[in-house]
Amino acid sequence: MAKAGTVEQQKILRIFKLINLMRSNIGKPAHKLAESLGTDIRTIYRYFNLLDALGFQVIKEHSKYKIVDRVPSPGSYSYGTFSDEEIAFVGGLLKKFSKKNLMKDSILQKINLRSDFVQNVNQLFNANLGRFVDLLSEAIKSKNQVVLKDYYAATSDTLSDRLIEPVKFNKNFDAIHAFEIESQQMKIFKIERIGEVMLTAKPFEYEDLHSELEQGLFGFSGKSIFYVHLLLSKRAYQLMMEEYPEARQFVSIEKFKDYHFKGEVPQLPGLARFILGLPGEIIVLEGKELKEYLAAQIEKMRFWE
């Protein structure tokens, strides 16, 4: 019975980890997903079917898979909904790995049958991220090194293990400032990109090199400075304010209809991704490095004939 319970717990964790990996706009190949989850490709395809039942649309683009939320239609459900107690229990399960019991069995059955589970998937997913925050907090207090398993780097679209010395969280607790052993640099790691947190018994070795990092605009930090001047459409302006509210101080409205962003960014990938995601909505007026970076990214695009 205990072994069966462990298998079911692992299934829940794999589903949430799979959702995390496939939330990227880039997507992941099936074999990479299987490698990250420690399973085989056949199981990944079975998980795709489960995600479909949970209300996610799995799409394939250029041999890479990603998920898109589907808005469930009213009246399309034929089973009972999750209770608040069950939702709280699954959150605790993800965080504490509690033992098998009847309530967990009930929830697992609903996961396999119900598509309305997607309504609460973000809450449950965040519970697992909360467990990462707890572990990292423990490492900060004990001053021990940590391994971030299968950390996803958006710039290189790769997964790798990172040995770090965690220093502090950002104000929203969605990222950790840490000293990375391999690069010998302070970096900011997004909590949602972590596959798993592994505590070690190895104490800090580079505490004298620990320092704080300012979270750069558009999700990236760095020491470089790139000045850019953008002309935004009203739609692009509204989306920028929603996704990157810290950019508001750099935006001005001229002639009641022209939205201008003028500011310095520490790195280009985040801003470039925002621009490329809104074709025809943003004009780069100034910023030689940004123009060159965008041209290079466009050059990498491939189209099937």
C-alpha positions as CSV (number, residue, x, y, z in Angstrom):
1,M,0.0,0.0,0.0
2,A,2.8,2.4,0.9
3,K,4.5,1.8,-2.4
4,A,1.3,2.5,-4.3
5,G,0.8,5.7,-2.4
6,T,4.3,6.8,-3.4
7,V,3.6,6.1,-7.0
8,E,0.4,8.2,-6.9
9,Q,2.2,11.1,-5.2
10,Q,4.9,11.0,-7.9
11,K,2.2,11.1,-10.6
12,I,0.7,14.3,-9.1
13,L,4.1,15.9,-8.9
14,R,5.0,14.9,-12.5
15,I,1.8,16.4,-13.8
16,F,2.5,19.8,-12.1
17,K,6.1,19.7,-13.3
18,L,4.9,18.9,-16.8
19,I,2.6,21.9,-16.7
20,N,5.5,24.0,-15.6
21,L,7.8,22.8,-18.4
22,M,5.1,23.3,-21.1
23,R,4.0,26.7,-20.0
24,S,6.8,28.3,-22.0
25,N,6.0,29.9,-25.3
26,I,8.9,28.0,-26.8
27,G,7.7,24.5,-25.9
28,K,9.8,21.3,-25.3
29,P,10.5,18.2,-27.4
30,A,8.8,15.0,-26.0
31,H,12.2,13.4,-25.3
32,K,13.3,16.4,-23.3
33,L,10.1,16.3,-21.2
34,A,10.6,12.6,-20.6
35,E,14.2,13.2,-19.5
36,S,13.1,16.0,-17.1
37,L,10.4,13.9,-15.6
38,G,12.5,10.7,-15.3
39,T,10.1,8.7,-17.5
40,D,9.7,7.5,-21.1
41,I,8.2,9.1,-24.1
42,R,5.2,6.7,-24.1
43,T,4.3,8.0,-20.6
44,I,4.6,11.6,-21.7
45,Y,2.0,11.0,-24.5
46,R,-0.3,9.5,-21.8
47,Y,0.2,12.6,-19.7
48,F,-0.7,14.7,-22.8
49,N,-4.1,12.9,-22.8
50,L,-4.5,13.6,-19.1
51,L,-3.7,17.3,-19.6
52,D,-6.4,17.4,-22.4
53,A,-8.9,16.0,-19.9
54,L,-7.9,18.6,-17.4
55,G,-8.8,21.4,-19.8
56,F,-5.4,22.1,-21.4
57,Q,-4.8,22.1,-25.2
58,V,-1.5,20.4,-26.0
59,I,-0.1,21.8,-29.3
60,K,2.9,20.8,-31.3
61,E,5.1,23.4,-33.1
62,H,8.3,22.5,-34.8
63,S,8.6,19.2,-32.9
64,K,8.1,21.0,-29.6
65,Y,5.1,20.7,-27.3
66,K,3.4,23.3,-25.2
67,I,0.1,23.8,-23.5
68,V,-2.6,26.5,-24.0
69,D,-5.4,27.0,-21.5
70,R,-8.8,26.3,-22.8
71,V,-11.8,28.1,-21.4
72,P,-14.2,25.3,-20.2
73,S,-17.8,25.6,-21.5
74,P,-20.6,25.7,-18.9
75,G,-22.6,22.5,-18.6
76,S,-19.8,20.4,-20.0
77,Y,-19.2,18.6,-16.7
78,S,-20.8,15.4,-15.6
79,Y,-19.1,14.8,-12.2
80,G,-19.0,16.6,-8.9
81,T,-16.7,19.4,-8.2
82,F,-13.7,19.6,-5.8
83,S,-14.5,20.7,-2.3
84,D,-12.4,23.4,-0.5
85,E,-11.2,20.6,1.8
86,E,-9.9,18.6,-1.1
87,I,-8.2,21.5,-2.6
88,A,-6.5,22.3,0.7
89,F,-5.5,18.6,1.1
90,V,-3.8,18.5,-2.4
91,G,-1.9,21.6,-1.5
92,G,-0.7,19.9,1.7
93,L,0.1,16.7,-0.2
94,L,2.4,18.5,-2.6
95,K,4.1,20.4,0.2
96,K,4.4,17.7,2.8
97,F,4.1,14.4,0.9
98,S,1.5,13.0,3.3
99,K,0.6,9.3,3.3
100,K,-2.1,7.6,1.3
101,N,-5.6,8.0,2.6
102,L,-9.2,7.8,1.3
103,M,-9.4,11.6,0.5
104,K,-6.3,11.3,-1.7
105,D,-7.9,8.4,-3.6
106,S,-11.0,10.4,-4.2
107,I,-9.0,13.3,-5.6
108,L,-6.9,11.1,-7.9
109,Q,-10.1,9.6,-9.3
110,K,-11.4,13.1,-10.1
111,I,-8.1,14.1,-11.7
112,N,-8.5,11.2,-14.1
113,L,-12.2,12.0,-14.8
114,R,-12.7,15.7,-14.4
115,S,-11.8,18.6,-16.7
116,D,-12.9,21.3,-14.1
117,F,-9.7,20.5,-12.2
118,V,-8.1,23.2,-14.4
119,Q,-10.0,25.8,-12.4
120,N,-7.7,25.1,-9.4
121,V,-4.6,24.0,-11.2
122,N,-2.8,27.3,-10.6
123,Q,-3.5,27.2,-6.9
124,L,-2.2,23.7,-6.6
125,F,0.8,24.4,-8.8
126,N,1.7,27.4,-6.6
127,A,1.5,25.1,-3.5
128,N,4.4,23.1,-5.0
129,L,6.3,26.4,-5.7
130,G,5.6,27.3,-2.0
131,R,7.5,24.1,-1.0
132,F,10.5,25.3,-3.0
133,V,10.4,28.7,-1.2
134,D,10.3,26.8,2.2
135,L,13.3,24.7,1.2
136,L,15.3,27.7,0.0
137,S,14.4,29.7,3.1
138,E,15.7,26.8,5.2
139,A,19.0,26.8,3.2
140,I,19.4,30.6,3.7
141,K,19.0,30.2,7.5
142,S,21.3,27.2,7.7
143,K,23.8,28.7,5.2
144,N,24.0,25.5,3.1
145,Q,24.4,25.1,-0.6
146,V,21.4,24.0,-2.8
147,V,21.0,22.2,-6.1
148,L,18.3,23.6,-8.4
149,K,17.4,20.4,-10.4
150,D,16.3,20.8,-14.0
151,Y,16.4,24.6,-13.9
152,Y,15.0,26.0,-17.2
153,A,17.0,28.7,-18.9
154,A,14.8,30.6,-21.2
155,T,17.6,32.3,-23.2
156,S,19.2,29.0,-24.2
157,D,16.1,26.8,-23.9
158,T,17.9,24.2,-21.9
159,L,17.5,22.3,-18.6
160,S,20.4,21.9,-16.2
161,D,21.3,21.5,-12.5
162,R,22.6,24.6,-10.8
163,L,24.6,24.5,-7.6
164,I,23.9,27.7,-5.7
165,E,24.2,29.6,-2.4
166,P,20.8,31.3,-1.9
167,V,21.0,34.8,-0.6
168,K,17.5,36.4,-0.5
169,F,14.2,36.4,-2.3
170,N,12.8,39.2,-4.3
171,K,9.9,41.2,-2.8
172,N,7.3,38.9,-4.5
173,F,9.0,35.7,-3.5
174,D,8.9,34.5,-7.2
175,A,12.7,34.6,-7.6
176,I,15.8,33.9,-5.5
177,H,19.0,35.9,-5.6
178,A,21.8,33.4,-5.4
179,F,25.5,33.0,-6.0
180,E,26.1,30.3,-8.7
181,I,29.1,28.2,-8.0
182,E,30.0,27.3,-11.6
183,S,29.9,30.9,-13.0
184,Q,31.1,32.5,-9.8
185,Q,28.4,35.1,-10.2
186,M,25.3,36.4,-8.4
187,K,22.2,35.6,-10.5
188,I,18.4,35.7,-10.2
189,F,16.6,32.4,-10.5
190,K,12.9,32.2,-11.2
191,I,11.1,29.9,-8.7
192,E,8.7,28.6,-11.4
193,R,11.5,27.4,-13.6
194,I,12.9,25.1,-10.9
195,G,12.3,21.4,-11.4
196,E,13.1,20.4,-7.8
197,V,15.1,21.9,-4.9
198,M,17.7,19.6,-3.3
199,L,19.2,20.7,0.0
200,T,22.8,19.8,0.7
201,A,24.8,19.6,4.0
202,K,27.6,21.6,2.4
203,P,28.1,25.0,4.0
204,F,28.5,28.3,2.1
205,E,32.0,28.8,0.7
206,Y,31.6,32.1,-1.1
207,E,29.7,34.2,1.4
208,D,32.1,37.1,1.0
209,L,31.0,37.3,-2.7
210,H,27.3,37.4,-1.9
211,S,25.5,40.7,-3.0
212,E,22.1,42.0,-3.9
213,L,20.9,42.2,-7.5
214,E,18.4,44.6,-8.8
215,Q,15.7,42.9,-10.8
216,G,16.0,44.4,-14.3
217,L,13.2,45.5,-16.5
218,F,11.4,42.7,-18.5
219,G,12.6,39.9,-16.1
220,F,16.4,40.1,-16.6
221,S,19.2,41.5,-14.6
222,G,22.7,42.2,-15.6
223,K,25.6,44.8,-15.6
224,S,25.2,45.9,-19.2
225,I,23.2,49.0,-20.1
226,F,21.2,49.2,-23.3
227,Y,19.3,52.4,-24.1
228,V,16.1,51.9,-26.1
229,H,13.4,54.2,-27.4
230,L,10.2,52.4,-28.5
231,L,7.0,53.7,-30.1
232,L,4.1,51.5,-28.8
233,S,0.6,51.0,-30.1
234,K,-2.2,51.4,-27.5
235,R,-2.5,47.6,-27.2
236,A,1.3,47.2,-26.8
237,Y,1.3,49.9,-24.1
238,Q,-1.6,48.3,-22.2
239,L,0.1,44.9,-22.3
240,M,3.4,46.3,-21.2
241,M,1.7,48.0,-18.2
242,E,0.0,44.7,-17.3
243,E,3.0,42.4,-17.6
244,Y,5.7,44.8,-16.6
245,P,4.2,47.5,-14.3
246,E,7.7,48.6,-13.3
247,A,8.2,50.0,-16.8
248,R,5.5,52.7,-16.2
249,Q,8.0,55.2,-15.1
250,F,9.8,55.0,-18.5
251,V,6.6,55.5,-20.6
252,S,5.2,58.8,-21.7
253,I,2.2,59.7,-23.8
254,E,2.6,62.3,-26.5
255,K,0.0,63.9,-28.6
256,F,-2.6,61.9,-26.6
257,K,-2.1,58.8,-28.7
258,D,1.6,58.1,-29.1
259,Y,3.1,55.9,-26.4
260,H,6.9,56.1,-26.0
261,F,9.1,53.9,-23.9
262,K,12.5,55.5,-23.2
263,G,14.8,53.8,-20.8
264,E,17.8,51.5,-20.1
265,V,17.6,47.7,-19.9
266,P,20.3,45.4,-18.5
267,Q,19.7,42.6,-21.1
268,L,17.8,42.3,-24.4
269,P,16.1,38.9,-24.5
270,G,13.2,39.8,-22.3
271,L,12.3,43.0,-24.1
272,A,13.0,41.3,-27.5
273,R,10.6,38.5,-26.6
274,F,7.9,41.1,-25.8
275,I,8.4,42.9,-29.1
276,L,8.4,39.7,-31.2
277,G,5.2,38.6,-29.5
278,L,3.5,41.8,-30.8
279,P,4.3,42.0,-34.5
280,G,3.5,45.4,-36.0
281,E,2.6,46.9,-32.6
282,I,6.1,48.3,-31.6
283,I,8.6,50.4,-33.5
284,V,12.2,50.5,-32.3
285,L,13.2,54.2,-32.8
286,E,16.5,54.0,-31.0
287,G,18.7,51.1,-29.8
288,K,21.3,49.8,-32.2
289,E,22.0,46.7,-30.1
290,L,18.3,45.9,-29.7
291,K,17.7,46.2,-33.5
292,E,20.7,43.9,-34.2
293,Y,19.4,41.4,-31.6
294,L,15.9,41.4,-33.0
295,A,17.3,40.9,-36.6
296,A,19.3,37.9,-35.3
297,Q,16.3,36.3,-33.7
298,I,14.1,36.8,-36.8
299,E,16.9,35.2,-38.8
300,K,16.7,32.1,-36.7
301,M,13.0,31.6,-37.4
302,R,12.0,28.7,-39.6
303,F,8.9,28.1,-41.6
304,W,7.7,24.9,-43.1
305,E,6.7,25.0,-46.8
